[in-house]
Each structure stands twice: as C-alpha cells, then as structure tokens.
Amino acid sequence: MSIALGAVFVLVSVFGGFVAAGGPLSVIIQPVEWAIILGAAFGGVLISTPPGLLRRLGRELLRAARGARGRGDEHMQLLRLLYELFINAKKHGAIALERDIEHPAQSDLFQRAPGVLHHAAALRFLRDSFRMVIDGGASPLDLELLMDREIETHAEHARKPALVLVRLADTLPGLGIVAAVLGVVIAMQSLDGTTAEIGHHVAVALVGTFFGVFLAYGLVNPLAVLLEHVVERDLVTLACIKGALIAFAKGLPPAMAVEFARRVIPEDERPSPEATEAALRDLVPRP
C-alpha cells in the first residue's frame, strides 16, 4: 500500500505540476524515448545480474510490496515460539524437540507461529541453530560465534537485490542522456524547418534526460532503500533468535532467555514487558 501511495504522489507531483504550469503532457509522453531508456536499462541488468539474483530481486520486491503489516504480531509470535521451545526443552530435554525442528510444518509449536513458519530465513536460522542445542556438541561461545558468522553472511547475501536497484538508479540518468543525444541528432536534421518544429524536436530530446533522472530518483532508488529496510527487519528477527538461544544455552530460565530476544526488537515495534508476560503466561510444556 505504501509503495502504491508513494508512486501516486510522485507521479501526480511531477506530471501534475508540469501540466499545472501550462506544459503539454503530450510532449513528455514519448514512447520511443522511454523504450530506448527502459530497453537499455533492462539489457544492462540482464548482462550484469545472474539469473538467480534476478529471481531473488523479484521475490524481494513482492515481499516488500506486502509491507510490514503485523510486524508487532510477528515479533510476539516469535517470542511465544521461543518460549514454548525452551520450556519443553527444559522439561523433556532438547532431544524431545527434534521432530519439531526437523518437520516444523507438522509441529503444533510452529503452526502457532505462522509469521516464523513462513519466514524462510528465520526458520532456517532457528532450525540450524537449535540442532546444535539438541546435539549439545558446541559450547554457548562456539554457538554464538557460528550464529554471528551466519548473520553476517545472510546480511551480505540479502543486500544484493537492493544493490542491483542502486546500480540501476546510477545508470538511468546516463541512459537518459543517451536518449537525449539521439534526440538532438534527429533535431539537427530539421534545422531547415520552422522554429516551432526545431523547438519541438529539442523538447522531445530533453524528455530522455528527464525520464532517466525521474526513474532513478523518483522510483528506482526509493525501491532500493525499501529493500534495505526489509533486510534490516530480517536481521532484527535473526538477532532475536540468536539472543534467546544463546541465553538459553547458557542455562538462563526460558522467560529470561525470551527477554534477551525482546530487548533486540526496535522500540517502535517492541512488545511491552507486560504484554510479553501476558502472552507467555498461558503457555505450558507438553505433558
């Protein structure tokens, strides 16, 4: 919703302002100029971007378009899931949760946390890390080191789709100049025409520069920044899982381990201590 609303504001402000100032909209609507810029930009992206990264870019844009609705609820789902895992591990031993970790889609614990179950990166991180708790072969320090490395790797990997858009935004103004130069070449062929004809050709040529800069700074660069925010939200989720698991591995009580996760959440999304306590109060280990 925010993407669509922002795009509407950009389009209305730029094109509406041009029309309000007395500019003819037909001068800006130049399909050939647009095709030159968009085609060259798309071709450049195909040349510079591996197919797998292009698919990831598409998926991340779709995920970003869905927005951050229910983020507070997703955080609470994660805290409740971690608490349920910990109280069951404390009562029955971590090995009793092996089936839940190996088959989360069939686990009643994970089914009560759909925000985690359908978050691929968080689910993978939680499962891989909890396996080490089940195996018991790594100290809390070793586990923390490994989780830090995985978070760093994920951050580097997850930022690549946004980097594609950043580079595209850097390229678009230059491609706009290319289209403008081609328009000027065409205008030079009309020097024997009337002043109005020459002026029209020059105006059409300048549309290329306008369109390249408009796409770069009005649409593509904001989308790149949005993808960066999506990555940051994912990193917060991973940091929550890490904080809770390390605390539990060190022997802290489940409620205290969950508090380590809660404190990592940004203040504007962080559940209050009272809300967290109320959400965890009714959770009991399996018989």
C-alpha positions as CSV (number, residue, x, y, z in Angstrom):
1,M,0.0,0.0,0.0
2,S,2.8,2.5,0.9
3,I,4.5,1.7,-2.4
4,A,1.4,2.4,-4.5
5,L,0.6,5.6,-2.5
6,G,4.2,6.9,-2.8
7,A,4.2,6.2,-6.5
8,V,0.9,8.1,-6.9
9,F,2.4,11.1,-5.0
10,V,5.5,11.1,-7.2
11,L,3.6,10.8,-10.5
12,V,1.0,13.4,-9.5
13,S,3.6,15.8,-8.2
14,V,5.8,15.6,-11.3
15,F,3.3,15.2,-14.1
16,G,0.5,17.1,-12.5
17,G,2.9,20.0,-11.6
18,F,4.1,20.1,-15.3
19,V,0.5,20.3,-16.6
20,A,-0.5,22.9,-13.9
21,A,2.4,25.0,-15.1
22,G,1.0,25.0,-18.6
23,G,3.1,22.3,-20.1
24,P,1.6,20.0,-22.7
25,L,1.6,16.4,-21.4
26,S,1.9,15.1,-25.0
27,V,5.5,16.4,-25.1
28,I,6.5,14.2,-22.1
29,I,4.7,11.1,-23.3
30,Q,7.3,9.9,-25.8
31,P,7.2,6.1,-26.1
32,V,10.3,5.9,-28.3
33,E,12.4,7.8,-25.8
34,W,11.0,5.6,-23.0
35,A,11.7,2.4,-24.9
36,I,15.3,3.4,-25.5
37,I,15.9,4.1,-21.8
38,L,13.9,1.1,-20.4
39,G,15.3,-1.3,-23.0
40,A,18.9,-0.3,-22.5
41,A,18.4,-0.4,-18.7
42,F,16.8,-3.9,-18.8
43,G,19.6,-5.1,-21.1
44,G,22.2,-3.8,-18.8
45,V,20.6,-5.5,-15.8
46,L,20.5,-8.8,-17.7
47,I,24.2,-8.5,-18.6
48,S,25.3,-7.7,-15.0
49,T,23.0,-9.8,-12.9
50,P,23.0,-13.6,-12.6
51,P,19.6,-15.2,-13.2
52,G,19.3,-16.4,-9.6
53,L,19.8,-12.9,-8.3
54,L,17.1,-11.6,-10.7
55,R,14.6,-14.1,-9.4
56,R,15.5,-13.1,-5.8
57,L,15.0,-9.4,-6.7
58,G,11.5,-10.2,-8.0
59,R,10.7,-12.1,-4.8
60,E,12.0,-9.4,-2.5
61,L,10.1,-6.7,-4.4
62,L,6.9,-8.7,-3.9
63,R,7.7,-9.2,-0.3
64,A,8.4,-5.5,0.2
65,A,5.1,-4.7,-1.6
66,R,3.2,-6.6,1.1
67,G,4.7,-4.2,3.6
68,A,5.4,-4.6,7.3
69,R,1.8,-5.3,8.3
70,G,1.5,-7.1,11.5
71,R,5.2,-6.8,12.4
72,G,4.3,-6.5,16.1
73,D,2.3,-9.6,15.9
74,E,5.1,-11.5,14.2
75,H,7.5,-10.5,16.9
76,M,5.1,-11.8,19.6
77,Q,4.7,-15.0,17.6
78,L,8.5,-15.4,17.6
79,L,8.7,-14.7,21.4
80,R,6.0,-17.2,22.1
81,L,7.6,-19.9,19.9
82,L,11.0,-19.5,21.5
83,Y,9.4,-19.7,25.0
84,E,7.5,-22.8,24.1
85,L,10.6,-24.4,22.7
86,F,12.6,-23.5,25.8
87,I,10.0,-24.7,28.4
88,N,9.6,-28.0,26.5
89,A,13.4,-28.4,26.2
90,K,13.8,-27.7,29.9
91,K,11.1,-30.3,30.9
92,H,11.7,-33.1,28.4
93,G,15.2,-32.3,27.2
94,A,16.2,-30.6,23.9
95,I,16.2,-34.0,22.1
96,A,12.4,-34.2,22.6
97,L,12.1,-31.3,20.1
98,E,14.0,-33.0,17.3
99,R,10.8,-33.9,15.4
100,D,9.5,-30.3,15.7
101,I,12.8,-28.9,14.4
102,E,13.1,-31.4,11.5
103,H,9.4,-31.1,10.5
104,P,8.3,-27.6,11.5
105,A,5.3,-27.6,9.2
106,Q,3.9,-30.6,11.1
107,S,4.7,-29.1,14.5
108,D,1.9,-27.6,16.6
109,L,4.5,-25.3,18.1
110,F,5.5,-23.8,14.7
111,Q,1.9,-23.8,13.4
112,R,1.0,-21.3,16.1
113,A,3.7,-19.0,14.8
114,P,2.9,-18.7,11.0
115,G,5.0,-15.5,10.8
116,V,8.1,-17.6,11.6
117,L,7.0,-20.7,9.8
118,H,6.7,-18.7,6.5
119,H,9.8,-16.6,7.0
120,A,12.4,-18.7,5.2
121,A,15.5,-17.1,6.6
122,A,14.3,-17.0,10.2
123,L,13.0,-20.6,10.1
124,R,16.2,-21.9,8.6
125,F,18.3,-20.0,11.1
126,L,16.3,-21.2,14.1
127,R,16.3,-24.8,13.0
128,D,20.0,-24.9,12.2
129,S,21.0,-23.3,15.4
130,F,18.6,-25.3,17.6
131,R,20.0,-28.5,16.1
132,M,23.3,-27.6,17.7
133,V,21.5,-27.2,21.1
134,I,20.0,-30.6,20.6
135,D,23.3,-32.2,19.7
136,G,25.0,-30.5,22.6
137,G,28.4,-30.6,21.0
138,A,29.1,-26.9,21.0
139,S,29.6,-24.5,23.8
140,P,27.5,-21.4,24.1
141,L,30.5,-19.4,23.0
142,D,31.0,-21.5,19.9
143,L,27.3,-21.4,19.1
144,E,27.3,-17.6,19.4
145,L,30.4,-17.3,17.1
146,L,28.7,-19.5,14.5
147,M,25.4,-17.6,14.6
148,D,27.2,-14.3,14.3
149,R,29.0,-15.6,11.2
150,E,25.7,-16.8,9.7
151,I,24.0,-13.5,10.3
152,E,26.9,-11.7,8.6
153,T,26.7,-14.0,5.6
154,H,23.0,-13.6,5.4
155,A,23.3,-9.8,5.6
156,E,25.8,-9.7,2.7
157,H,23.7,-12.1,0.6
158,A,20.4,-10.4,1.4
159,R,21.6,-6.9,0.4
160,K,22.5,-7.9,-3.2
161,P,19.0,-7.4,-4.6
162,A,18.9,-3.8,-3.3
163,L,22.4,-3.3,-4.8
164,V,21.0,-4.2,-8.2
165,L,18.5,-1.4,-7.9
166,V,21.1,1.0,-6.6
167,R,23.3,0.4,-9.7
168,L,20.3,0.6,-12.0
169,A,19.4,4.0,-10.4
170,D,23.0,5.1,-11.0
171,T,22.7,4.1,-14.7
172,L,19.4,5.6,-15.6
173,P,20.4,9.3,-15.8
174,G,23.3,8.3,-18.1
175,L,20.9,6.3,-20.3
176,G,18.6,9.4,-20.3
177,I,21.5,11.4,-21.7
178,V,22.0,8.8,-24.4
179,A,18.3,9.1,-25.4
180,A,18.6,12.9,-25.4
181,V,21.7,12.9,-27.6
182,L,19.9,10.7,-30.1
183,G,17.0,13.2,-30.0
184,V,19.4,16.1,-30.6
185,V,20.8,14.2,-33.6
186,I,17.3,14.0,-35.0
187,A,16.7,17.6,-34.2
188,M,19.8,18.6,-36.2
189,Q,18.3,17.1,-39.3
190,S,15.4,19.5,-39.0
191,L,17.4,22.8,-39.0
192,D,15.8,23.8,-42.2
193,G,12.4,23.6,-40.6
194,T,10.5,26.2,-38.8
195,T,11.4,27.4,-35.3
196,A,8.4,25.6,-33.9
197,E,9.5,22.3,-35.4
198,I,13.0,22.6,-34.2
199,G,11.8,23.6,-30.7
200,H,9.5,20.5,-30.7
201,H,12.4,18.2,-31.6
202,V,14.7,19.7,-28.9
203,A,11.9,19.4,-26.3
204,V,11.4,15.7,-27.2
205,A,15.2,15.1,-26.9
206,L,15.2,16.7,-23.4
207,V,12.5,14.3,-22.4
208,G,15.1,11.5,-22.4
209,T,17.2,13.3,-19.8
210,F,14.1,14.0,-17.7
211,F,12.8,10.4,-17.9
212,G,16.1,8.9,-16.9
213,V,16.5,11.2,-13.9
214,F,12.9,10.8,-12.9
215,L,13.0,7.0,-12.9
216,A,16.3,7.0,-11.0
217,Y,15.4,9.3,-8.2
218,G,11.6,9.1,-8.2
219,L,11.1,5.3,-8.3
220,V,14.1,3.0,-8.5
221,N,16.2,4.5,-5.8
222,P,13.3,4.6,-3.3
223,L,12.6,0.9,-4.0
224,A,16.3,0.1,-3.3
225,V,16.0,1.9,0.0
226,L,12.8,0.0,0.8
227,L,14.6,-3.3,0.2
228,E,17.3,-2.2,2.6
229,H,14.7,-1.7,5.2
230,V,13.4,-5.2,4.6
231,V,16.8,-6.6,5.1
232,E,17.2,-4.7,8.4
233,R,13.9,-6.1,9.6
234,D,15.1,-9.6,8.8
235,L,18.3,-9.1,10.6
236,V,16.4,-8.0,13.7
237,T,14.5,-11.3,13.6
238,L,17.7,-13.3,13.4
239,A,19.2,-11.3,16.2
240,C,16.2,-12.1,18.4
241,I,16.6,-15.8,17.7
242,K,20.4,-15.6,18.4
243,G,19.9,-13.7,21.7
244,A,17.3,-16.1,23.1
245,L,19.2,-19.2,22.0
246,I,22.5,-18.1,23.4
247,A,20.9,-17.1,26.7
248,F,19.1,-20.5,27.0
249,A,22.2,-22.4,26.0
250,K,24.0,-20.6,28.9
251,G,21.4,-22.0,31.3
252,L,19.1,-19.0,31.8
253,P,15.4,-19.6,32.5
254,P,13.1,-19.6,29.5
255,A,11.4,-16.3,30.5
256,M,14.8,-14.6,30.9
257,A,16.1,-16.0,27.5
258,V,13.0,-14.6,25.8
259,E,13.7,-11.3,27.4
260,F,17.1,-11.2,25.6
261,A,15.2,-11.6,22.4
262,R,12.6,-8.9,23.2
263,R,15.3,-6.3,24.0
264,V,16.7,-6.6,20.5
265,I,13.4,-5.5,18.8
266,P,13.3,-1.8,17.9
267,E,11.4,0.3,20.3
268,D,8.6,1.2,17.9
269,E,7.9,-2.5,17.4
270,R,9.0,-4.0,20.7
271,P,6.2,-5.6,22.8
272,S,6.0,-4.2,26.3
273,P,7.1,-6.3,29.2
274,E,3.6,-6.5,30.4
275,A,2.2,-7.6,27.0
276,T,5.0,-10.2,26.7
277,E,4.4,-11.6,30.2
278,A,0.6,-11.8,29.4
279,A,1.3,-13.6,26.1
280,L,3.6,-16.2,27.8
281,R,1.5,-16.7,30.9
282,D,-0.8,-19.3,29.4
283,L,2.0,-21.4,27.7
284,V,2.8,-24.7,29.4
285,P,5.1,-27.5,28.3
286,R,3.7,-30.6,26.8
287,P,2.7,-33.4,29.2
